[in-house]
């Protein structure tokens, strides 16, 4: 069974975390579980939460990063990771006092089986950020843990000053986290496909769904697909390539470790031949986090999907095609060992 992504949603008090959460929960056909830190008022629209057992799983007792190991997070994740719920993702909304570093670490090292860190999303109030969060000479530690930063409430800044403020915040974040993905937003409206997979966004457009990619007969040469997901906020783009045969794991990992500009997530299935036989792997990346698992038994086609914003489509396509280009014979030893190291870290 594929590991379920658990997304940490963090942000200073009043930055707009709950507004963003309520927005992405409205994505059609998405099945999302939510863990809420009950520190203050509960403002999530419970009617939007899919897969709830009795109510949205919640954690009492204050800041999520201060819970003991036997505290509520693992219990909530275990409840929502039940395969019978068939969730697409779990979102953990931390309190405004929680540090992204601690929240991400708790999810990454959770004792719950079949879950993986699906990213650390930090929401920033564009209008008050430098008066409330980033006030010291050194950048705050929270920057280093985030995979995606949403600079929210841009509408509260004069239109002529918005681009400059966004650039200033992004430059400051990149001082300590050069690989972070930064997007601007109003009222928390970002494209949900940046966070999790939504079936209708690919199936309605004619682009192959991941299920179809897993079961397709495949083609002798990679065939790219491009799809733009337009929402009422920041939009995401995706590029898909497919192939048949065994790939070079070294070439694949070169792409995963150093993705093209603008790519935030990558996912797919690939076949790699060792000396004994060909094995299939399920690949998921978010930011700099790489997860390698066992592919579904029926997966037959190599397929790689890159998702992000502001993509140079030609560059993404070219590099993705190189990563899934079939090779003859067993995989080079160095590349196979790199793949196995990631596989062990993902278990």
N, C-alpha and C positions, 0 to 999 in steps of 0.2 A: 504494500500500500504506500502511495506517495506521501511524504511528510507534509503536514498541513502548515502553511505559513502563519506565523504569529507576528503581527505588526505592532510595534510599540508606538503609541501616539502621545507625544509629550509637548510641553509648551508652558511658558510662564502664565501665571494667573491672568485671565482675561484676554489671552492671545487669540482665542477662537477655536480651541481644540474640539469642543463639543459641537460647534457649528459645522466644522469640517466633517466630523463623524456623521452627523445627521445627513449631510449632503451626500457622502459616498454610500451611505446605507440605502439611499433611494435608487441606486443603480439597478436597472431592470434585471431580473433573473439571478441576481447575486444572492448567495447563501452565506451570510456572514454572522459569526458569533461575536459577542462583545463582552469584555471583562472591564468593569468600571470600578475605579477606586472611589469608595464612598467618603470622600473628604469634601464636604460642602454639599451644595444642592445637586440633585440628580436631574440633569436636563436632557438626557438622551430620549428620543422618541422610541419607547419600547415597542411600539407597533411595527417599527421598521426592522427590528432585530429578528433574523431568521435563525432557527435552530435552538431557540431558547428552550430550556427544560421547564422551568416554572416562571422564571423572570430572567432578565439579563444577569449573567453571573456577576457577582459583585464582591469586592474585598472591603471589609471594614477595618478600622484601626489606623487610619491615617495614611501617610505617604507610603506608596507601594515599595519603595526601595528600603524601607525600614522594617519590613516584615521579616520574621524569623524564617529559617529554612522550612519549617513545618507549617508556615502560614498559609494564607488562602490562595496564592497565585497558582501553585501546582494543582491544587484541587479544582480550581475553576477551569484551568486548561485541560485537565483530564476529563472533566465533564463535557466540555465542548468539542474535544478531539474524538469523541465517540464516533466511529465510522457510520453508525446508523443515522447520524444527523446530516451526513453528506455535505458538510460545510466546504466553502471555497477558501475561507480564511478566518482567522480570529484577530480582532483588534483589541489591544489592551490600552484603554485610555487612563493614563496615569494622572495623579493630582498635579496641580501647578507647582508643588514643592518638590516633585520628584526630578532627579537628575537623569538625563538620557543615558549617561554612562552606566548607571546602576540598573536602570530598567532593562536596557539591552542585554546586560550581563545576566540578569536573572532569567530572561527568556532563553538566551543561548545555552545556559547551563541548567535548564529545567530538567527535572527527573522524569518528565512525561514523555512517553514513547510517541513516535510518529508526529512530532512537531519540529519545526525549524524556525529560526529567526527570519522573518519576512521583511526586515528593515526597521530602522528607527526614524520616525517622522517627527520633526520638531517644528512647531508652529510659532511664528514670530509676529508680534504686533509691529508693523512697519512704522506706525506713527510714534510709538513711545519706546521703541527698543533701546535706544541709546540713553534713555533716562531711567530705565528700569532693569535691564538685563546686562547690557554691555557698557559698563561705566568705568572700568579700570583700564590701566595701560595694557595689561595682558588680556588676550581674548579669554572669555569664560570657557571652562572645561567642557561644557555641554556641546560646543561646536565639534569637538573631536569624535564624538560618538554617533553623530547623526549621519544617516545615509541620504535622507531627503529633508531639505529645509523649505517650508512653505512660508513665504513672506506675505502675511495676511494683512487685511485692512488697508490696502493701497488706496482705496477710495477716500480715506481720511487724510490723504496728503494732496495738496494742490497738484493738478494734473501736470503742470509744467515741471514739478519737482520729483515726480514719481520715479522716473528712470534713474535719476541721480541717486535717490535714496536706496533703490534696489541695488544699484551698483556698489554703493558704499557698504551696505550690509553684506553683500556677497563677497566683496574683497576682504572684509574683516573675517568672515567665516573661513575663507580659504587660507588665511594665515596659518591656521592650525589643522585644516582639513581640506587639502587641495582636491580630493576626489569627490567631495560632496555634490549632490545634485540640488540646485536651487531653482525654485519657481515662485513667481508672484501670484497673488490671488486676492479676490474680493469676496467677502462672506464665506471664506473657506471653500470656494468652488474650484476644485482641481479635478482633473479627469480621473475617475476611479481606477482606470486601467493602469495607472502608475503604481497602484497598490496591490491589486489582485486581478485575477482573470474573470472576465465576464463573457459568458457564452454568446450572447446576442450580438456583441460588437464585432465578432468575426463572422458568425454564421449569416447574419442579415446582409453582409456586404459582399458575399460571394468568396471571401477569403477562407481558406481551409481552417477549420477549427482544430484544436490540438487533438481531439478525439479522432477526427478524420485523418490527421497526420499520422497518428499512432497506427491506424488500421490500413492506410493507403498502400497500394502496391509500390508506389514510388516511381522515380524516373532515373534514367541513367546519368543525367546532369542536373545540378541544382537548379531549381526554378524559383525565382524570387517573387514574393508578393508584397505589396505595400498597401497599408490601410491607415487612414487618418481617423482618429476617434474625436469627433467634435462634440464638446459639451458646452455648457453655458459658462465655463471658466477656462482655465488652462487646458489645452488639448494635447493629446499624446499621439505619437505615430508609431507604427510597428512595421518591421520588415521581416519577412519569413523566407527562408531558403530550405530546400529539401534535396536529398540525394539518396542513393542506395549504395551498399557496400560498407566496408570498414574504414574508419577515419583515423588520422594520425592524432593521438591524444595530445601530443606536444603542440601541434598547430591549434587544436581546440583550446587548450589552456592558455596559449599566448593571447587568444582573443578574450577569454573570460577574465584573465588577470589584467588586461589592458584594453578595455572596451573602447569602441569609437566614441568620439565626443557626443554628448547628449544622451547616450544610452544609459538608462537607469536599471532596467531589468533584462535578463535573458533567460530563456527556458527552452527545453527541447529534449529529444532523445537521440542518442548516437550509438553506433556499434563500434566496438574496438576489439581487434583480434590479438589475443595473447598467443603464446606458443601452442597452447592446448586447444583453444576454441575461441569463437567469437562471442563476446558478451555485450549486452545492451545496458546502457546507463541512462538515467534521468538526470538532467542538468537543470539547476536553478541558480541564478545569481541575482543579488540585490546589492547595488553599490559595489563594495569590495568583498562582500560575503559570497562564497562559492559553496554550493551544496551539491554533492554527487550521490545519487541513490540508484537503486535497481529500477530498471524501466518496467512498465507493465508487460505482462507476458505476451500480449498480442502485438506489441509495437514491432513494426517491420521497417519503417522508413526513418532515415536520419532526418531530423527536422530541428531547425533552430530559429527562434523568434527573438528579435531585439526590440525593446520597447523603450521609448524615451521622448524627449522634447527637443525641438530645434535640430533634428537629425540632418546630416549630410547623407541623403539616401544612397547615393552612388557609392560613397565610401563604406557605409554600413553593409551594403549588399556585397561589395567586393570582398571585404574582410570576412564576412560570414560565409560566403561561398568557399573561400580558401580553407576555413576552419572545418567544413564538412565535406571537402573534396575526398573521394575515395582513394585509398592507397592499396597496393598489392602486398600480401604477406603479413606476417606478425608486426605489431606496432614496435617502433624503436624502444629499446629498453628504458632509456631515460624518460621518455614521454609517458610510458606505461607506469613507471614508478611514481611520477608526479601525480598521475590520475589516482593511483592507489592511495597515496597520502591523503588526498582530499576525500577519497571514499571512506577511509578510516576515521577522519575527523568529523565526517557527516553522520556516523552511526550513533 
